[in-house]
Amino acid sequence: MACYIASRENRFYVNVEESFGAVAAVTASHRFTASAMEVKEEALYPQRRDKTGTRTRGPVMGPLRRKVQFAVKSYLVGTEAGTAPNYGPLVHSAMGKEPLVSAGGIVESVPASNRIRFTTPHEMVAGQGVSFGGEVRFVAAVVDEFTVELNIPFTLVPGPGALTGPTVSYALGNDLKSLSLFDYWSPESAVQRIVSGGVVNRMTISVNGDVHDLEFAGPARDVIDSSSFENGVGELMAFPLEPAVAATYEAVPVSGHLGQAWIGAVPSQFLTLTKASVELDNGVEMRSSEFGSSLPRCVVPGAREVTFDCMLYGRDDGATKEIYQAARTRSPLQVMLQLGQQGGQMMGVYVKSLVPEVPEFVDKETRLQWKLSGCLAEGSSDDELYIAFA
């Protein structure tokens, strides 16, 4: 018996559930890296209004309803190009639609700086990621079955015969997938936990820290633990053992200062950005107040909000002044963040229509900075945000 449990002796696994609350199976390949996972379980005590002649709280018979919230903090890690990172199910739950995988293609020609024509049908859709030369871009429009228009031209224009890299892309959808999050500890005799029926309500992507941070938080149906487990909970007959732990586990983070930032009606690259974050809020509610059940029955996504915050140095160039003018006139801009700069280490975040708020001038340091907070993305139909890994 250990005299205490070290907080580093912790391993996380995640997978998408087949049905809400039915614990998903995991293997060693579902392990992902995170710096912290918080799970808060709160019992919802009903009020007794009978007059007991005392101020003491009396008991209530039967199991109580509970409110479960989880939060996971991870970061961008290197992976094989064209494959989703192991925390991909969390991104999937936040975004909604099934990820789209592109193997890349052979370039036939570049009819314009922001257009690529392939030798074979590209089979891509608007919002899907394209990578080349250590950069990731997004399909702004599909011209025809061989040609796509990019949101931003590649810095190094691909020539005839060049190969674009593989990508995995995520788009917004109305149906959010539920997850099973596994929280395993050493020694094996410690209390192990599973968050079942978890749904990502809020996803935050931050750049220019020590690493590129990704945070996921939301409600869950239940918390299952190895100490009080009963057959049938989460549709399990036994509490699942942890998959065999590999002798070495490689998940190397990507440095938080590596990447690109593009902002503008016709986007310009900003080299003056000091901090930025994109947050997706799904407005999720649990269907948990119906008669006859102490656990939520399903998930109800609400109105979606995508917001952008950033800090950048104030300058007198046209691209910087355009942000201020757009804020005053409520004119939309494009925003694209590229995290990382090598194949297998890149993540692209694309907001195609963002209305900036008027910048706050921060003059406490030696150089003037602009602070933009709560800039809201607009869209027509599930197109406010796109994400791609390359």
C-alpha positions as CSV (number, residue, x, y, z in Angstrom):
1,M,0.0,0.0,0.0
2,A,1.4,3.4,-1.0
3,C,1.6,6.0,1.7
4,Y,0.3,8.6,-0.8
5,I,-0.6,8.8,-4.5
6,A,1.7,11.0,-6.7
7,S,-0.2,13.3,-8.9
8,R,2.0,12.4,-11.9
9,E,1.0,8.8,-11.7
10,N,-2.1,9.5,-13.8
11,R,-3.1,8.5,-17.3
12,F,-6.0,9.6,-19.5
13,Y,-8.0,7.8,-22.2
14,V,-10.9,9.0,-24.3
15,N,-13.2,7.6,-26.9
16,V,-16.6,8.5,-28.5
17,E,-19.6,6.6,-27.2
18,E,-22.0,4.6,-29.4
19,S,-24.9,5.8,-27.4
20,F,-25.3,8.4,-24.6
21,G,-23.8,7.2,-21.3
22,A,-22.8,3.7,-22.6
23,V,-19.1,3.6,-21.7
24,A,-16.9,3.2,-24.8
25,A,-14.1,0.7,-25.0
26,V,-10.6,2.0,-25.0
27,T,-7.2,0.6,-26.0
28,A,-3.7,1.9,-25.5
29,S,-4.2,4.0,-28.7
30,H,-6.9,6.0,-27.0
31,R,-4.4,7.4,-24.4
32,F,-3.9,11.1,-24.7
33,T,-1.7,13.7,-22.9
34,A,-3.2,16.2,-20.5
35,S,-1.8,18.4,-17.8
36,A,-4.9,18.2,-15.7
37,M,-8.4,16.8,-15.5
38,E,-11.0,18.1,-13.1
39,V,-14.2,16.3,-12.3
40,K,-16.8,17.9,-10.1
41,E,-19.8,15.9,-8.9
42,E,-22.5,17.8,-6.9
43,A,-25.6,16.2,-5.3
44,L,-28.8,18.3,-5.9
45,Y,-30.5,18.2,-2.5
46,P,-34.3,18.7,-2.7
47,Q,-35.7,21.0,0.0
48,R,-37.9,19.6,2.7
49,R,-40.6,22.1,3.5
50,D,-42.4,20.2,6.2
51,K,-42.4,21.8,9.7
52,T,-40.3,19.6,11.9
53,G,-39.9,21.9,14.9
54,T,-36.1,22.0,14.4
55,R,-33.6,23.6,12.2
56,T,-31.8,20.3,11.4
57,R,-31.8,19.2,7.8
58,G,-33.7,15.9,7.6
59,P,-33.0,13.1,5.2
60,V,-34.6,12.5,1.7
61,M,-35.2,8.9,0.6
62,G,-33.8,7.5,-2.6
63,P,-30.8,8.4,-4.8
64,L,-30.4,12.1,-5.5
65,R,-29.9,13.8,-8.8
66,R,-26.3,14.8,-9.4
67,K,-24.7,17.5,-11.5
68,V,-21.4,16.4,-13.1
69,Q,-18.9,18.7,-14.8
70,F,-15.5,17.9,-16.2
71,A,-12.5,20.0,-17.5
72,V,-9.4,18.8,-19.4
73,K,-6.4,20.8,-20.2
74,S,-4.2,19.4,-23.0
75,Y,-1.9,20.8,-25.7
76,L,-0.8,20.4,-29.3
77,V,1.4,17.4,-29.7
78,G,3.3,16.0,-32.7
79,T,1.6,13.1,-34.4
80,E,1.8,11.3,-37.7
81,A,0.7,13.7,-40.5
82,G,-2.8,12.9,-41.6
83,T,-3.9,11.3,-38.4
84,A,-6.0,13.0,-35.6
85,P,-4.3,13.5,-32.3
86,N,-5.3,11.1,-29.5
87,Y,-7.5,13.9,-28.0
88,G,-9.3,14.0,-31.4
89,P,-12.6,12.7,-29.8
90,L,-12.7,15.8,-27.6
91,V,-12.4,18.0,-30.7
92,H,-15.0,15.9,-32.4
93,S,-17.4,16.3,-29.5
94,A,-16.9,20.1,-29.5
95,M,-17.3,20.5,-33.2
96,G,-20.0,18.0,-34.0
97,K,-19.4,16.6,-37.5
98,E,-17.4,13.5,-38.3
99,P,-13.7,14.4,-39.1
100,L,-12.8,14.4,-42.8
101,V,-9.5,12.8,-43.9
102,S,-7.7,14.0,-47.0
103,A,-4.6,12.1,-48.2
104,G,-3.4,15.1,-50.2
105,G,-3.0,15.2,-53.9
106,I,-0.7,16.0,-56.9
107,V,-0.7,19.6,-58.1
108,E,-1.4,20.0,-61.8
109,S,-1.2,23.8,-61.8
110,V,-1.8,27.0,-59.8
111,P,-4.3,29.1,-61.9
112,A,-4.1,31.9,-59.3
113,S,-2.1,32.5,-56.2
114,N,-5.0,31.2,-54.0
115,R,-6.1,28.4,-56.3
116,I,-4.8,24.9,-56.8
117,R,-5.8,22.5,-59.6
118,F,-5.1,18.8,-58.9
119,T,-4.4,16.0,-61.4
120,T,-7.3,13.9,-60.0
121,P,-10.6,14.8,-58.3
122,H,-9.8,16.3,-54.9
123,E,-13.1,15.2,-53.2
124,M,-12.8,18.1,-50.7
125,V,-15.4,20.5,-49.3
126,A,-15.4,24.1,-48.1
127,G,-13.6,24.4,-44.8
128,Q,-11.4,21.4,-45.3
129,G,-7.7,21.7,-44.5
130,V,-4.9,21.7,-47.2
131,S,-1.2,21.5,-46.2
132,F,2.0,22.2,-48.1
133,G,5.5,23.4,-47.3
134,G,5.1,23.5,-43.5
135,E,1.8,25.5,-43.8
136,V,-1.9,24.7,-43.5
137,R,-4.7,26.5,-45.3
138,F,-8.4,26.0,-45.7
139,V,-10.7,25.5,-48.7
140,A,-12.6,28.8,-49.0
141,A,-14.6,27.5,-52.1
142,V,-14.7,24.5,-54.4
143,V,-14.3,25.8,-57.9
144,D,-14.8,22.4,-59.6
145,E,-13.9,18.7,-59.0
146,F,-10.3,19.4,-59.7
147,T,-9.8,22.9,-58.4
148,V,-10.1,24.6,-55.0
149,E,-9.8,28.1,-53.8
150,L,-7.8,28.7,-50.6
151,N,-8.5,31.2,-47.9
152,I,-4.9,32.4,-48.0
153,P,-2.2,31.5,-50.6
154,F,0.7,29.4,-49.6
155,T,4.0,31.3,-49.0
156,L,5.8,28.8,-51.2
157,V,3.6,28.3,-54.3
158,P,3.4,24.6,-55.1
159,G,4.6,23.8,-58.7
160,P,3.3,21.2,-61.1
161,G,3.8,17.7,-59.7
162,A,4.1,18.9,-56.1
163,L,2.4,16.9,-53.4
164,T,0.1,18.4,-50.8
165,G,0.1,16.8,-47.4
166,P,-2.5,14.8,-45.6
167,T,-5.0,16.5,-43.3
168,V,-7.7,15.7,-40.8
169,S,-10.4,18.4,-40.7
170,Y,-13.3,19.1,-38.3
171,A,-16.4,21.2,-39.0
172,L,-19.4,22.3,-36.9
173,G,-22.5,20.2,-36.7
174,N,-25.8,20.2,-34.7
175,D,-25.3,16.8,-33.1
176,L,-22.6,16.6,-30.4
177,K,-21.1,13.2,-29.7
178,S,-20.8,12.0,-26.1
179,L,-17.5,10.7,-24.7
180,S,-16.1,8.4,-22.1
181,L,-13.1,9.8,-20.3
182,F,-11.0,7.4,-18.3
183,D,-8.9,8.6,-15.3
184,Y,-6.5,5.8,-14.3
185,W,-4.0,6.0,-11.4
186,S,-1.1,4.1,-10.0
187,P,-1.2,1.9,-7.9
188,E,-4.0,-0.2,-9.3
189,S,-5.6,-0.4,-5.9
190,A,-6.3,3.4,-6.0
191,V,-9.7,4.7,-7.0
192,Q,-10.1,4.7,-10.8
193,R,-12.8,6.8,-12.5
194,I,-14.7,7.0,-15.7
195,V,-16.7,10.1,-16.8
196,S,-19.5,8.7,-19.0
197,G,-21.8,10.7,-21.2
198,G,-19.4,13.7,-21.3
199,V,-20.0,16.4,-23.9
200,V,-17.7,19.3,-24.7
201,N,-19.6,22.5,-24.1
202,R,-16.6,24.8,-24.2
203,M,-13.4,24.4,-26.2
204,T,-10.6,27.0,-25.9
205,I,-7.5,27.1,-28.1
206,S,-4.7,29.4,-26.9
207,V,-1.4,30.3,-28.6
208,N,2.0,31.8,-27.7
209,G,2.4,30.2,-24.2
210,D,5.0,27.6,-23.3
211,V,2.9,25.3,-25.4
212,H,-0.3,25.7,-27.5
213,D,-3.0,25.0,-24.9
214,L,-6.3,23.2,-25.7
215,E,-8.9,23.2,-23.0
216,F,-12.2,21.2,-23.0
217,A,-15.0,21.5,-20.5
218,G,-18.6,20.4,-20.2
219,P,-21.3,18.5,-18.4
220,A,-21.4,14.7,-18.1
221,R,-24.1,12.1,-17.3
222,D,-22.3,10.2,-14.6
223,V,-19.0,9.4,-12.8
224,I,-18.3,5.7,-12.4
225,D,-15.6,4.6,-10.0
226,S,-13.9,1.3,-9.2
227,S,-14.6,1.6,-5.5
228,S,-18.5,1.8,-5.6
229,F,-19.0,0.1,-9.0
230,E,-22.2,-2.0,-9.5
231,N,-23.0,-4.2,-12.5
232,G,-25.0,-2.5,-15.2
233,V,-23.8,1.0,-14.5
234,G,-22.7,2.6,-17.8
235,E,-23.8,-0.7,-19.5
236,L,-20.7,-2.3,-18.0
237,M,-20.6,-5.8,-16.4
238,A,-17.3,-5.1,-14.7
239,F,-15.1,-2.0,-14.1
240,P,-12.7,-2.0,-17.1
241,L,-9.0,-2.6,-16.5
242,E,-6.6,-0.1,-17.8
243,P,-5.0,-1.1,-21.2
244,A,-1.5,-2.4,-21.0
245,V,0.8,0.7,-20.3
246,A,3.6,0.9,-22.8
247,A,7.1,1.1,-21.4
248,T,7.6,4.5,-23.2
249,Y,4.8,6.9,-24.1
250,E,5.8,9.6,-26.6
251,A,3.7,12.8,-26.8
252,V,6.0,15.7,-27.5
253,P,4.4,19.1,-27.2
254,V,4.8,21.8,-29.9
255,S,6.4,25.0,-28.7
256,G,3.8,27.6,-28.1
257,H,5.5,30.4,-30.1
258,L,5.7,28.5,-33.4
259,G,3.0,29.3,-36.0
260,Q,1.3,32.1,-38.0
261,A,-1.5,34.5,-37.5
262,W,-3.6,36.0,-40.4
263,I,-6.2,38.7,-40.0
264,G,-8.1,41.0,-42.4
265,A,-10.8,41.2,-45.0
266,V,-8.0,40.2,-47.3
267,P,-5.9,38.5,-44.6
268,S,-2.4,39.8,-43.8
269,Q,0.1,38.0,-41.7
270,F,0.6,39.5,-38.3
271,L,4.0,39.2,-36.7
272,T,3.0,41.5,-33.8
273,L,0.6,39.1,-32.1
274,T,1.5,38.5,-28.5
275,K,-1.5,36.4,-27.3
276,A,-4.6,34.9,-28.9
277,S,-7.4,32.5,-28.1
278,V,-10.4,31.1,-29.9
279,E,-13.3,29.8,-27.8
280,L,-16.3,27.7,-28.9
281,D,-19.3,27.6,-26.6
282,N,-22.0,25.2,-27.5
283,G,-24.6,26.3,-25.0
284,V,-25.1,22.7,-23.9
285,E,-27.8,21.6,-21.4
286,M,-28.5,18.2,-20.0
287,R,-32.0,16.8,-20.3
288,S,-32.0,16.0,-16.6
289,S,-35.3,17.2,-15.0
290,E,-37.7,14.6,-16.3
291,F,-39.7,12.5,-13.9
292,G,-38.5,8.9,-13.4
293,S,-34.7,9.2,-13.7
294,S,-32.0,10.5,-11.5
295,L,-29.5,10.7,-14.4
296,P,-29.7,12.9,-17.5
297,R,-31.3,11.2,-20.5
298,C,-29.6,13.1,-23.4
299,V,-27.8,16.2,-24.4
300,V,-29.4,19.4,-25.8
301,P,-27.0,21.8,-27.7
302,G,-28.1,25.4,-27.5
303,A,-27.1,28.6,-29.4
304,R,-23.5,28.4,-30.4
305,E,-20.9,31.2,-29.9
306,V,-17.4,31.4,-31.3
307,T,-15.3,34.3,-29.9
308,F,-11.8,35.5,-30.5
309,D,-9.5,37.4,-28.1
310,C,-6.0,38.7,-28.8
311,M,-3.3,41.1,-27.9
312,L,-1.1,42.8,-30.5
313,Y,1.3,45.7,-30.8
314,G,-0.3,48.9,-32.1
315,R,1.3,50.1,-35.3
316,D,0.5,52.6,-38.0
317,D,0.5,50.2,-40.9
318,G,-2.6,49.6,-43.0
319,A,-3.3,46.0,-41.8
320,T,-3.3,47.1,-38.1
321,K,-5.5,50.2,-38.8
322,E,-7.9,48.0,-40.8
323,I,-8.8,46.1,-37.6
324,Y,-9.7,49.4,-35.8
325,Q,-11.8,50.6,-38.8
326,A,-13.6,47.3,-39.1
327,A,-14.4,47.4,-35.4
328,R,-15.9,50.9,-35.7
329,T,-18.0,50.0,-38.8
330,R,-18.9,46.5,-37.6
331,S,-17.3,45.0,-40.7
332,P,-16.3,41.3,-40.7
333,L,-12.7,40.1,-41.0
334,Q,-11.1,36.7,-41.6
335,V,-9.0,35.2,-38.8
336,M,-6.7,32.2,-39.2
337,L,-4.2,30.8,-36.7
338,Q,-1.7,28.2,-37.6
339,L,-0.2,26.4,-34.6
340,G,3.2,24.7,-35.3
341,Q,5.2,24.9,-38.6
342,Q,6.1,21.3,-39.6
343,G,4.1,18.4,-41.0
344,G,2.6,16.3,-38.2
345,Q,2.9,19.2,-35.8
346,M,0.4,21.7,-37.3
347,M,-3.1,22.7,-36.3
348,G,-5.1,25.3,-38.2
349,V,-8.0,27.3,-36.8
350,Y,-10.1,29.3,-39.3
351,V,-12.9,31.8,-38.6
352,K,-14.1,33.1,-41.9
353,S,-16.2,36.0,-40.7
354,L,-15.4,37.7,-37.4
355,V,-16.7,41.1,-36.3
356,P,-14.0,42.7,-34.1
357,E,-14.6,44.8,-31.0
358,V,-13.0,48.2,-30.7
359,P,-9.5,47.6,-29.4
360,E,-8.6,48.6,-25.8
361,F,-5.3,50.6,-25.7
362,V,-2.9,49.0,-23.2
363,D,-0.1,51.5,-22.5
364,K,1.3,50.1,-19.2
365,E,4.4,48.8,-20.9
366,T,7.0,50.6,-23.0
367,R,5.1,49.7,-26.2
368,L,1.5,50.3,-27.0
369,Q,-0.6,47.1,-27.2
370,W,-4.2,46.6,-28.5
371,K,-6.5,44.3,-26.6
372,L,-9.4,42.8,-28.5
373,S,-11.9,40.9,-26.3
374,G,-15.1,39.0,-27.1
375,C,-14.9,39.4,-30.9
376,L,-17.9,37.4,-32.1
377,A,-17.9,35.1,-35.2
378,E,-20.8,35.2,-37.7
379,G,-21.9,32.6,-40.2
380,S,-24.8,31.3,-42.3
381,S,-25.1,27.7,-41.4
382,D,-22.6,25.8,-39.1
383,D,-19.7,27.6,-40.8
384,E,-18.3,29.9,-38.0
385,L,-15.3,27.8,-37.2
386,Y,-13.1,25.1,-38.9
387,I,-10.2,23.1,-37.5
388,A,-7.6,21.0,-39.3
389,F,-4.6,18.9,-38.2
390,A,-1.7,18.4,-40.7
